Amino acid sequence: MSDYGNYGGSSMEAKKQQVMDQVRSELALANAQELINKINEKCFAKCVPKPGSSLDSSEQACLSKCMDRYMEAWNIVSRTYINRVQRESQNMGGAGGF
């Protein structure tokens, strides 16, 4: 009887892990889409004041720099957030016992 309980528990754990992996994957995709949308919105508005049929060299340079800065800031914020979540998770795990 205890073997059945262990088997069922490990099967449930595997399903739980599969769902968590899927959620993480979907969140990563959503974050990437959000990053692209924000870069398009912010950098285009800043660097291309009068849209035309093509970008001149100064607009291209501005877009490139803007994208680099935005991605750098995004990465800093993401790393800081992940570190904070991990710290809080460790603090809760030690105190809560779950």
C-alpha positions as CSV (number, residue, x, y, z in Angstrom):
1,M,0.0,0.0,0.0
2,S,2.8,2.4,0.8
3,D,4.4,1.7,-2.6
4,Y,1.2,2.8,-4.3
5,G,1.3,6.0,-2.3
6,N,4.9,6.7,-3.3
7,Y,4.2,5.9,-7.0
8,G,1.2,8.2,-7.1
9,G,3.1,10.9,-5.3
10,S,6.0,10.8,-7.7
11,S,3.6,10.8,-10.6
12,M,1.9,13.9,-9.2
13,E,5.2,15.5,-8.6
14,A,6.2,14.9,-12.2
15,K,3.0,16.4,-13.4
16,K,3.4,19.4,-11.1
17,Q,7.0,19.9,-12.4
18,Q,5.7,19.7,-16.0
19,V,3.1,22.3,-15.4
20,M,5.6,24.6,-13.7
21,D,8.1,24.2,-16.6
22,Q,5.3,25.1,-19.0
23,V,4.4,28.2,-16.9
24,R,8.0,29.3,-16.8
25,S,8.3,28.8,-20.6
26,E,5.1,30.9,-21.2
27,L,6.3,33.6,-18.8
28,A,9.7,33.8,-20.6
29,L,7.9,34.2,-23.9
30,A,5.6,36.8,-22.5
31,N,8.6,38.7,-21.1
32,A,10.4,38.6,-24.4
33,Q,7.3,39.9,-26.2
34,E,6.9,42.7,-23.6
35,L,10.6,43.6,-24.1
36,I,10.2,43.8,-27.9
37,N,7.0,45.8,-27.6
38,K,8.5,48.3,-25.2
39,I,11.6,48.7,-27.3
40,N,9.6,49.3,-30.4
41,E,7.3,51.8,-28.6
42,K,9.9,53.8,-26.7
43,C,12.8,53.8,-29.1
44,F,10.8,54.4,-32.2
45,A,9.0,57.3,-30.6
46,K,12.3,58.8,-29.4
47,C,14.4,58.2,-32.5
48,V,12.1,58.5,-35.4
49,P,10.2,61.8,-35.0
50,K,9.0,62.0,-38.7
51,P,8.6,58.5,-40.1
52,G,9.4,58.1,-43.8
53,S,10.1,55.4,-46.3
54,S,13.5,54.6,-44.8
55,L,15.7,55.4,-41.7
56,D,18.6,57.8,-42.1
57,S,21.9,57.0,-40.4
58,S,21.3,59.1,-37.3
59,E,17.9,57.4,-36.8
60,Q,19.6,54.0,-37.2
61,A,22.3,54.9,-34.7
62,C,19.7,56.3,-32.2
63,L,17.6,53.1,-32.5
64,S,20.7,50.9,-32.0
65,K,21.8,52.8,-28.9
66,C,18.3,53.0,-27.5
67,M,17.8,49.3,-27.9
68,D,21.1,48.5,-26.2
69,R,20.3,50.7,-23.3
70,Y,16.8,49.4,-22.9
71,M,17.9,45.8,-23.0
72,E,20.7,46.5,-20.5
73,A,18.3,48.2,-18.1
74,W,15.8,45.3,-18.6
75,N,18.5,42.8,-17.8
76,I,19.5,44.6,-14.6
77,V,16.0,44.9,-13.4
78,S,15.3,41.2,-14.2
79,R,18.4,40.0,-12.4
80,T,17.6,42.1,-9.4
81,Y,14.0,40.8,-9.3
82,I,15.1,37.2,-9.6
83,N,17.6,37.6,-6.8
84,R,15.0,39.2,-4.6
85,V,12.5,36.4,-5.3
86,Q,15.1,33.7,-4.6
87,R,16.1,35.4,-1.3
88,E,12.5,35.7,-0.2
89,S,11.8,32.1,-1.2
90,Q,14.8,30.9,0.8
91,N,13.7,32.9,3.8
92,M,10.2,31.6,3.6
93,G,11.4,28.0,3.1
94,G,13.5,28.1,6.2
95,A,10.8,29.6,8.4
96,G,7.7,28.0,7.0
97,G,8.9,24.4,6.6
98,F,7.1,23.8,3.4
